[in-house]
Amino acid sequence: DSTNSPMAIIEKLIEAYPDSLLLIAKLADLHEENGRLDMAMATIEKGLEKDSTAAIFYNRKASLLIAKGDTSGAISSLLKSLSYAPEQTDIHVELGFLYAARKNKNALVVADFLLTQSDQPQLQAKARYLKGIYYSNLGETKKALEQFNECILNDYTFIDAYMEKGILIYNDKRYEEALKVFEKAMAISNTHAEAY
């Protein structure tokens, strides 16, 4: 019944509560889940018209722009989000990965910032992993391996660090050593298909 679909329910709730930013964000999420990226973006823009300082909309806008391949736009949206809510460490991480993908040294600035923000091992691990990805993209294998090792020291269950480390070692034709790294990854998560 289309009148009881999640989309219809959210739209009715928005009619009843037009100032609810969370409902507008949820509607955008539903559009995105159903592959209607343009409608999701239009919903986000309507949300920004209601509140141009709502970080939630800039975060979702960045996600949509990434899906469309617009890395520059996504970076701008994340920076805008952080200008209104600088405490969002997950957004700093996402921004850092976009910089790393573009081989932009701001990835290191973001990672260093994250390292100073918290002594939580998981956040420290993400910052180290971010640095590793940056150096890996630049072809600086030694520095990348150092960062992946630091990441694993902070969080020994960080599977992606093992995978990146193993790939770098494999590409360096050290096959036995790479095999051991992948085996460690499988020991941590025996359902990780990529490690197999």
Accessible surface in RSA format (square Angstrom, percent):
REM  Atomic radii and reference values for relative SASA: ProtOr
REM  Chains: A
REM  Algorithm: Lee & Richards
REM  Probe-radius: 1.40
REM  Slices: 20
REM RES _ NUM      All-atoms   Total-Side   Main-Chain    Non-polar    All polar
REM                ABS   REL    ABS   REL    ABS   REL    ABS   REL    ABS   REL
RES ASP A   1   133.29  93.4  64.34  64.0  68.95 163.0  41.23  97.0  92.07  91.8
RES SER A   2    92.97  78.6  76.24 101.7  16.73  38.5  52.13 111.0  40.84  57.2
RES THR A   3    74.38  52.9  71.55  72.5   2.83   6.8  64.21  86.2  10.17  15.4
RES ASN A   4    97.21  67.0  84.25  81.4  12.96  31.2  21.85  52.6  75.36  72.8
RES SER A   5    35.21  29.8  29.98  40.0   5.23  12.1  30.19  64.3   5.02   7.0
RES PRO A   6    87.15  63.5  84.04  76.6   3.11  11.3  87.12  71.9   0.03   0.2
RES MET A   7    29.44  15.2  28.49  18.9   0.94   2.2  28.49  24.2   0.94   1.2
RES ALA A   8    16.75  15.4  15.26  23.6   1.48   3.4  16.38  23.1   0.37   1.0
RES ILE A   9    78.71  44.8  77.94  58.1   0.77   1.9  78.60  56.6   0.11   0.3
RES ILE A  10    19.02  10.8  19.02  14.2   0.00   0.0  19.02  13.7   0.00   0.0
RES GLU A  11    75.53  43.4  73.01  55.2   2.52   6.0  23.09  44.7  52.44  42.8
RES LYS A  12   115.94  56.6 110.67  67.9   5.28  12.6  80.83  72.8  35.11  37.4
RES LEU A  13    66.59  37.1  66.17  47.3   0.42   1.1  66.59  46.8   0.00   0.0
RES ILE A  14    30.42  17.3  30.23  22.5   0.19   0.5  30.23  21.8   0.19   0.5
RES GLU A  15   141.51  81.2 112.76  85.3  28.75  68.5  48.66  94.1  92.85  75.8
RES ALA A  16    67.09  61.7  34.52  53.3  32.57  74.1  45.66  64.3  21.43  56.8
RES TYR A  17   132.90  62.0 128.76  73.3   4.14  10.8  84.98  63.9  47.92  59.1
RES PRO A  18    65.58  47.8  65.56  59.8   0.03   0.1  65.56  54.1   0.03   0.2
RES ASP A  19   119.40  83.6 104.47 104.0  14.94  35.3  37.33  87.9  82.08  81.9
RES SER A  20    33.00  27.9  21.48  28.7  11.52  26.5  21.19  45.1  11.81  16.5
RES LEU A  21    48.19  26.8  44.77  32.0   3.42   8.6  44.77  31.4   3.42   9.2
RES LEU A  22   130.38  72.6 125.39  89.7   5.00  12.6 125.68  88.3   4.70  12.6
RES LEU A  23    31.12  17.3  30.95  22.1   0.17   0.4  31.12  21.9   0.00   0.0
RES ILE A  24     7.30   4.2   7.30   5.4   0.00   0.0   7.30   5.3   0.00   0.0
RES ALA A  25     1.08   1.0   1.08   1.7   0.00   0.0   1.08   1.5   0.00   0.0
RES LYS A  26    86.05  42.0  85.03  52.2   1.02   2.4  50.62  45.6  35.43  37.7
RES LEU A  27    20.77  11.6  20.77  14.9   0.00   0.0  20.77  14.6   0.00   0.0
RES ALA A  28     2.44   2.2   1.70   2.6   0.74   1.7   2.06   2.9   0.39   1.0
RES ASP A  29    30.51  21.4  29.43  29.3   1.08   2.6   9.86  23.2  20.65  20.6
RES LEU A  30    14.93   8.3  14.93  10.7   0.00   0.0  14.93  10.5   0.00   0.0
RES HIS A  31     8.02   4.4   8.02   5.6   0.00   0.0   2.65   2.7   5.36   6.2
RES GLU A  32    54.01  31.0  45.57  34.5   8.43  20.1  14.59  28.2  39.42  32.2
RES GLU A  33   125.69  72.2  86.51  65.5  39.17  93.3  49.04  94.9  76.64  62.6
RES ASN A  34    87.62  60.4  58.92  56.9  28.70  69.1  12.68  30.5  74.94  72.4
RES GLY A  35    58.70  72.4   0.00   N/A  58.70  72.4  31.17  85.5  27.53  61.7
RES ARG A  36    90.89  38.2  85.06  43.4   5.83  13.9  46.42  63.4  44.46  26.9
RES LEU A  37    47.33  26.4  45.98  32.9   1.36   3.4  45.98  32.3   1.36   3.6
RES ASP A  38   102.98  72.1  94.58  94.1   8.41  19.9  36.36  85.6  66.62  66.4
RES MET A  39    98.82  51.2  95.90  63.5   2.92   6.9  82.09  69.8  16.73  22.2
RES ALA A  40     0.26   0.2   0.26   0.4   0.00   0.0   0.26   0.4   0.00   0.0
RES MET A  41    26.27  13.6  26.27  17.4   0.00   0.0  25.89  22.0   0.38   0.5
RES ALA A  42    51.01  46.9  43.43  67.0   7.58  17.2  49.74  70.1   1.26   3.4
RES THR A  43    12.50   8.9  11.96  12.1   0.54   1.3   3.96   5.3   8.53  12.9
RES ILE A  44     0.06   0.0   0.06   0.0   0.00   0.0   0.06   0.0   0.00   0.0
RES GLU A  45    64.61  37.1  63.99  48.4   0.62   1.5  34.67  67.1  29.94  24.4
RES LYS A  46   130.70  63.8 129.41  79.4   1.29   3.1  72.60  65.3  58.10  61.9
RES GLY A  47     0.00   0.0   0.00   N/A   0.00   0.0   0.00   0.0   0.00   0.0
RES LEU A  48    18.22  10.1  14.66  10.5   3.57   9.0  15.02  10.5   3.20   8.6
RES GLU A  49   147.08  84.4 108.21  81.9  38.87  92.6  50.49  97.7  96.59  78.9
RES LYS A  50   105.40  51.4  67.45  41.4  37.94  90.3  41.79  37.6  63.61  67.8
RES ASP A  51    44.83  31.4  40.00  39.8   4.83  11.4  13.78  32.4  31.05  31.0
RES SER A  52    64.78  54.7  60.26  80.4   4.52  10.4  32.43  69.1  32.35  45.3
RES THR A  53    70.68  50.3  62.15  63.0   8.53  20.3  43.68  58.7  26.99  40.8
RES ALA A  54     9.37   8.6   2.02   3.1   7.34  16.7   9.37  13.2   0.00   0.0
RES ALA A  55    16.63  15.3  11.75  18.1   4.88  11.1  11.75  16.5   4.88  12.9
RES ILE A  56    41.53  23.6  37.38  27.9   4.14  10.0  38.97  28.1   2.55   6.9
RES PHE A  57     0.00   0.0   0.00   0.0   0.00   0.0   0.00   0.0   0.00   0.0
RES TYR A  58    21.42  10.0  21.42  12.2   0.00   0.0  11.76   8.8   9.66  11.9
RES ASN A  59    30.83  21.3  26.00  25.1   4.83  11.6  12.48  30.0  18.35  17.7
RES ARG A  60    64.37  27.0  63.42  32.3   0.95   2.3  15.25  20.8  49.12  29.8
RES LYS A  61    48.17  23.5  48.17  29.6   0.00   0.0  12.41  11.2  35.76  38.1
RES ALA A  62     0.00   0.0   0.00   0.0   0.00   0.0   0.00   0.0   0.00   0.0
RES SER A  63    43.35  36.6  38.81  51.8   4.54  10.5  18.96  40.4  24.39  34.2
RES LEU A  64     1.71   1.0   1.71   1.2   0.00   0.0   1.71   1.2   0.00   0.0
RES LEU A  65    21.32  11.9  21.32  15.3   0.00   0.0  21.32  15.0   0.00   0.0
RES ILE A  66    69.24  39.4  57.15  42.6  12.09  29.1  58.89  42.4  10.35  28.1
RES ALA A  67    62.64  57.6  22.71  35.0  39.93  90.8  34.00  47.9  28.64  75.9
RES LYS A  68    96.73  47.2  58.52  35.9  38.20  91.0  44.80  40.3  51.93  55.3
RES GLY A  69    61.95  76.4   0.00   N/A  61.95  76.4  33.60  92.2  28.35  63.5
RES ASP A  70    57.72  40.4  52.04  51.8   5.69  13.4  20.47  48.2  37.25  37.1
RES THR A  71    41.45  29.5  38.87  39.4   2.58   6.1   9.68  13.0  31.77  48.0
RES SER A  72    58.21  49.2  53.51  71.4   4.71  10.8  37.75  80.4  20.47  28.7
RES GLY A  73    17.95  22.1   0.00   N/A  17.95  22.1  16.33  44.8   1.62   3.6
RES ALA A  74     0.00   0.0   0.00   0.0   0.00   0.0   0.00   0.0   0.00   0.0
RES ILE A  75    14.41   8.2  14.41  10.7   0.00   0.0  14.41  10.4   0.00   0.0
RES SER A  76    69.66  58.9  62.17  83.0   7.48  17.2  33.25  70.8  36.41  51.0
RES SER A  77     7.25   6.1   4.54   6.1   2.71   6.2   2.66   5.7   4.59   6.4
RES LEU A  78     0.22   0.1   0.22   0.2   0.00   0.0   0.22   0.2   0.00   0.0
RES LEU A  79    83.83  46.7  77.91  55.7   5.92  14.9  78.26  55.0   5.56  15.0
RES LYS A  80    91.71  44.7  88.18  54.1   3.53   8.4  42.21  38.0  49.49  52.7
RES SER A  81     0.00   0.0   0.00   0.0   0.00   0.0   0.00   0.0   0.00   0.0
RES LEU A  82    16.25   9.1  13.32   9.5   2.93   7.4  13.65   9.6   2.60   7.0
RES SER A  83    78.66  66.5  40.72  54.3  37.94  87.4  49.72 105.9  28.94  40.5
RES TYR A  84    89.08  41.6  57.35  32.6  31.73  82.6  39.03  29.3  50.05  61.7
RES ALA A  85    14.34  13.2  13.60  21.0   0.74   1.7  14.34  20.2   0.00   0.0
RES PRO A  86    82.40  60.1  77.93  71.0   4.47  16.2  78.18  64.6   4.22  26.2
RES GLU A  87   129.97  74.6 106.23  80.4  23.75  56.5  77.27 149.5  52.70  43.0
RES GLN A  88    32.23  18.0  26.39  19.3   5.84  13.9  19.46  41.4  12.76   9.7
RES THR A  89    49.30  35.1  47.74  48.4   1.56   3.7  20.21  27.1  29.09  44.0
RES ASP A  90    93.34  65.4  85.65  85.3   7.69  18.2  40.79  96.0  52.55  52.4
RES ILE A  91     9.04   5.1   9.04   6.7   0.00   0.0   9.04   6.5   0.00   0.0
RES HIS A  92    20.46  11.2  20.46  14.2   0.00   0.0  16.97  17.5   3.49   4.1
RES VAL A  93    15.48  10.2  15.48  14.0   0.00   0.0  15.48  13.4   0.00   0.0
RES GLU A  94    59.31  34.1  55.68  42.1   3.63   8.6  26.24  50.8  33.07  27.0
RES LEU A  95     5.28   2.9   5.28   3.8   0.00   0.0   5.28   3.7   0.00   0.0
RES GLY A  96     0.00   0.0   0.00   N/A   0.00   0.0   0.00   0.0   0.00   0.0
RES PHE A  97    60.22  30.1  56.67  35.1   3.55   9.2  56.93  34.5   3.29   9.4
RES LEU A  98    20.11  11.2  20.02  14.3   0.09   0.2  20.11  14.1   0.00   0.0
RES TYR A  99    19.05   8.9  19.05  10.8   0.00   0.0   7.87   5.9  11.17  13.8
RES ALA A 100     0.00   0.0   0.00   0.0   0.00   0.0   0.00   0.0   0.00   0.0
RES ALA A 101    67.62  62.2  42.98  66.3  24.64  56.1  45.11  63.5  22.51  59.6
RES ARG A 102   122.30  51.3  92.96  47.4  29.34  69.9  27.67  37.8  94.63  57.4
RES LYS A 103   116.22  56.7  98.94  60.7  17.28  41.1  46.30  41.7  69.92  74.5
RES ASN A 104    54.13  37.3  46.68  45.1   7.45  17.9  12.41  29.9  41.71  40.3
RES LYS A 105   150.50  73.4 146.53  89.9   3.98   9.5  88.80  79.9  61.70  65.7
RES ASN A 106    59.06  40.7  59.06  57.1   0.00   0.0   4.89  11.8  54.17  52.4
RES ALA A 107     0.01   0.0   0.00   0.0   0.01   0.0   0.01   0.0   0.00   0.0
RES LEU A 108    37.47  20.9  37.47  26.8   0.00   0.0  37.47  26.3   0.00   0.0
RES VAL A 109    95.39  62.8  90.85  82.2   4.54  10.9  93.96  81.6   1.43   3.9
RES VAL A 110    12.72   8.4  11.03  10.0   1.69   4.1  12.72  11.0   0.00   0.0
RES ALA A 111     0.00   0.0   0.00   0.0   0.00   0.0   0.00   0.0   0.00   0.0
RES ASP A 112    64.74  45.4  63.65  63.3   1.10   2.6  27.08  63.7  37.66  37.6
RES PHE A 113    75.97  38.0  69.90  43.3   6.06  15.8  75.18  45.6   0.78   2.2
RES LEU A 114     0.10   0.1   0.10   0.1   0.00   0.0   0.10   0.1   0.00   0.0
RES LEU A 115    35.18  19.6  20.45  14.6  14.73  37.0  20.54  14.4  14.64  39.4
RES THR A 116   107.64  76.6  72.17  73.2  35.47  84.5  74.67 100.3  32.97  49.8
RES GLN A 117    89.13  49.8  58.16  42.5  30.97  73.7   6.42  13.7  82.71  62.7
RES SER A 118    28.15  23.8  14.82  19.8  13.33  30.7  23.86  50.8   4.29   6.0
RES ASP A 119   132.47  92.8 112.18 111.7  20.28  48.0  43.24 101.8  89.23  89.0
RES GLN A 120   110.81  62.0 109.09  79.7   1.72   4.1  28.76  61.2  82.05  62.2
RES PRO A 121    77.71  56.6  76.62  69.8   1.09   4.0  77.71  64.2   0.00   0.0
RES GLN A 122   123.36  69.0 122.62  89.6   0.74   1.8  29.31  62.4  94.05  71.3
RES LEU A 123    15.17   8.4  13.24   9.5   1.93   4.8  14.34  10.1   0.83   2.2
RES GLN A 124    30.43  17.0  30.43  22.2   0.00   0.0   7.01  14.9  23.42  17.8
RES ALA A 125     0.00   0.0   0.00   0.0   0.00   0.0   0.00   0.0   0.00   0.0
RES LYS A 126    86.24  42.1  86.06  52.8   0.18   0.4  34.99  31.5  51.25  54.6
RES ALA A 127     0.00   0.0   0.00   0.0   0.00   0.0   0.00   0.0   0.00   0.0
RES ARG A 128    56.51  23.7  56.51  28.8   0.00   0.0   0.00   0.0  56.51  34.2
RES TYR A 129    23.53  11.0  23.53  13.4   0.00   0.0  10.63   8.0  12.90  15.9
RES LEU A 130     0.10   0.1   0.10   0.1   0.00   0.0   0.10   0.1   0.00   0.0
RES LYS A 131    26.56  13.0  26.53  16.3   0.03   0.1   0.43   0.4  26.13  27.8
RES GLY A 132     0.00   0.0   0.00   N/A   0.00   0.0   0.00   0.0   0.00   0.0
RES ILE A 133    27.86  15.9  27.86  20.8   0.00   0.0  27.86  20.1   0.00   0.0
RES TYR A 134    14.66   6.8  14.66   8.3   0.00   0.0   1.27   1.0  13.39  16.5
RES TYR A 135    30.62  14.3  30.62  17.4   0.00   0.0   7.23   5.4  23.38  28.8
RES SER A 136    27.29  23.1  14.76  19.7  12.53  28.9   1.42   3.0  25.87  36.2
RES ASN A 137    55.05  38.0  39.01  37.7  16.04  38.6   8.64  20.8  46.41  44.9
RES LEU A 138    70.24  39.1  39.66  28.4  30.58  76.9  43.57  30.6  26.67  71.8
RES GLY A 139    58.22  71.8   0.00   N/A  58.22  71.8  32.19  88.3  26.03  58.3
RES GLU A 140    65.42  37.6  58.17  44.0   7.25  17.3  34.37  66.5  31.04  25.3
RES THR A 141    49.15  35.0  45.89  46.5   3.26   7.8  24.48  32.9  24.67  37.3
RES LYS A 142   158.52  77.3 151.37  92.9   7.15  17.0  98.29  88.5  60.23  64.2
RES LYS A 143   100.33  48.9  99.89  61.3   0.44   1.1  56.88  51.2  43.45  46.3
RES ALA A 144     0.00   0.0   0.00   0.0   0.00   0.0   0.00   0.0   0.00   0.0
RES LEU A 145    24.93  13.9  24.93  17.8   0.00   0.0  24.93  17.5   0.00   0.0
RES GLU A 146    83.68  48.0  79.56  60.2   4.12   9.8  37.59  72.7  46.09  37.6
RES GLN A 147    23.08  12.9  23.08  16.9   0.00   0.0   0.00   0.0  23.08  17.5
RES PHE A 148     0.00   0.0   0.00   0.0   0.00   0.0   0.00   0.0   0.00   0.0
RES ASN A 149    58.39  40.3  56.35  54.5   2.05   4.9  21.47  51.7  36.92  35.7
RES GLU A 150    67.27  38.6  67.24  50.9   0.03   0.1  12.49  24.2  54.78  44.7
RES CYS A 151     0.00   0.0   0.00   0.0   0.00   0.0   0.00   0.0   0.00   0.0
RES ILE A 152    24.35  13.9  23.35  17.4   1.00   2.4  23.35  16.8   1.00   2.7
RES LEU A 153   143.18  79.7 110.97  79.4  32.22  81.0 113.96  80.0  29.22  78.6
RES ASN A 154    43.68  30.1  28.93  28.0  14.75  35.5   4.62  11.1  39.06  37.8
RES ASP A 155    26.70  18.7  21.31  21.2   5.40  12.8   8.36  19.7  18.35  18.3
RES TYR A 156   151.06  70.5 149.57  85.1   1.49   3.9 105.77  79.5  45.29  55.8
RES THR A 157    63.35  45.1  53.83  54.6   9.52  22.7  36.74  49.3  26.62  40.2
RES PHE A 158    34.90  17.5  28.96  17.9   5.95  15.5  34.90  21.2   0.00   0.0
RES ILE A 159    25.07  14.3  21.62  16.1   3.45   8.3  21.62  15.6   3.45   9.4
RES ASP A 160    71.44  50.0  70.38  70.1   1.06   2.5   6.35  15.0  65.09  64.9
RES ALA A 161     0.00   0.0   0.00   0.0   0.00   0.0   0.00   0.0   0.00   0.0
RES TYR A 162    14.76   6.9  14.76   8.4   0.00   0.0   4.72   3.6  10.04  12.4
RES MET A 163     9.47   4.9   9.47   6.3   0.00   0.0   9.47   8.1   0.00   0.0
RES GLU A 164    45.88  26.3  45.84  34.7   0.05   0.1   0.34   0.7  45.54  37.2
RES LYS A 165    37.70  18.4  37.70  23.1   0.00   0.0   7.82   7.0  29.87  31.8
RES GLY A 166     0.00   0.0   0.00   N/A   0.00   0.0   0.00   0.0   0.00   0.0
RES ILE A 167    66.04  37.6  65.61  48.9   0.43   1.0  66.04  47.6   0.00   0.0
RES LEU A 168    19.72  11.0  18.13  13.0   1.60   4.0  18.13  12.7   1.60   4.3
RES ILE A 169     1.65   0.9   1.65   1.2   0.00   0.0   1.65   1.2   0.00   0.0
RES TYR A 170   116.94  54.6 116.28  66.2   0.66   1.7  70.66  53.1  46.28  57.1
RES ASN A 171    96.97  66.9  72.30  69.9  24.67  59.4  27.59  66.4  69.38  67.1
RES ASP A 172    79.08  55.4  61.35  61.1  17.73  41.9  10.50  24.7  68.57  68.4
RES LYS A 173   149.08  72.7 131.90  80.9  17.18  40.9  88.63  79.8  60.45  64.4
RES ARG A 174    91.51  38.4  84.19  42.9   7.32  17.4  48.53  66.3  42.98  26.0
RES TYR A 175   113.61  53.0 106.42  60.5   7.19  18.7  81.85  61.5  31.76  39.2
RES GLU A 176   126.85  72.8 124.55  94.2   2.30   5.5  60.15 116.3  66.70  54.5
RES GLU A 177    76.97  44.2  72.66  55.0   4.32  10.3  33.13  64.1  43.84  35.8
RES ALA A 178     1.47   1.4   1.47   2.3   0.00   0.0   1.47   2.1   0.00   0.0
RES LEU A 179    89.00  49.6  86.38  61.8   2.62   6.6  88.11  61.9   0.89   2.4
RES LYS A 180   129.66  63.3 128.09  78.6   1.58   3.8  72.28  65.1  57.39  61.1
RES VAL A 181     8.71   5.7   8.69   7.9   0.02   0.1   8.71   7.6   0.00   0.0
RES PHE A 182    34.39  17.2  34.39  21.3   0.00   0.0  34.39  20.9   0.00   0.0
RES GLU A 183    81.68  46.9  76.50  57.9   5.18  12.3  25.87  50.0  55.81  45.6
RES LYS A 184   118.43  57.8 115.79  71.0   2.64   6.3  66.66  60.0  51.77  55.1
RES ALA A 185     0.00   0.0   0.00   0.0   0.00   0.0   0.00   0.0   0.00   0.0
RES MET A 186    39.56  20.5  37.48  24.8   2.08   4.9  37.58  32.0   1.98   2.6
RES ALA A 187    89.69  82.5  48.14  74.3  41.54  94.5  60.49  85.2  29.20  77.3
RES ILE A 188    56.37  32.1  23.90  17.8  32.48  78.3  29.00  20.9  27.38  74.3
RES SER A 189    30.94  26.1  25.44  34.0   5.50  12.7  17.23  36.7  13.71  19.2
RES ASN A 190   107.84  74.4  94.68  91.5  13.16  31.7  20.64  49.7  87.20  84.3
RES THR A 191   117.51  83.6  90.85  92.1  26.66  63.5  74.26  99.7  43.26  65.4
RES HIS A 192    41.61  22.7  36.62  25.5   4.99  12.8  27.44  28.3  14.17  16.5
RES ALA A 193    86.74  79.8  66.96 103.3  19.78  45.0  71.39 100.5  15.35  40.7
RES GLU A 194   120.36  69.1  91.42  69.2  28.94  68.9  45.28  87.6  75.08  61.3
RES ALA A 195     8.76   8.1   0.00   0.0   8.76  19.9   0.00   0.0   8.76  23.2
RES TYR A 196   162.71  76.0 105.71  60.1  57.00 148.3  95.37  71.7  67.35  83.0
END  Absolute sums over single chains surface
CHAIN  1 A    10790.8       9181.5       1609.3       5985.4       4805.4
END  Absolute sums over all chains
TOTAL         10790.8       9181.5       1609.3       5985.4       4805.4
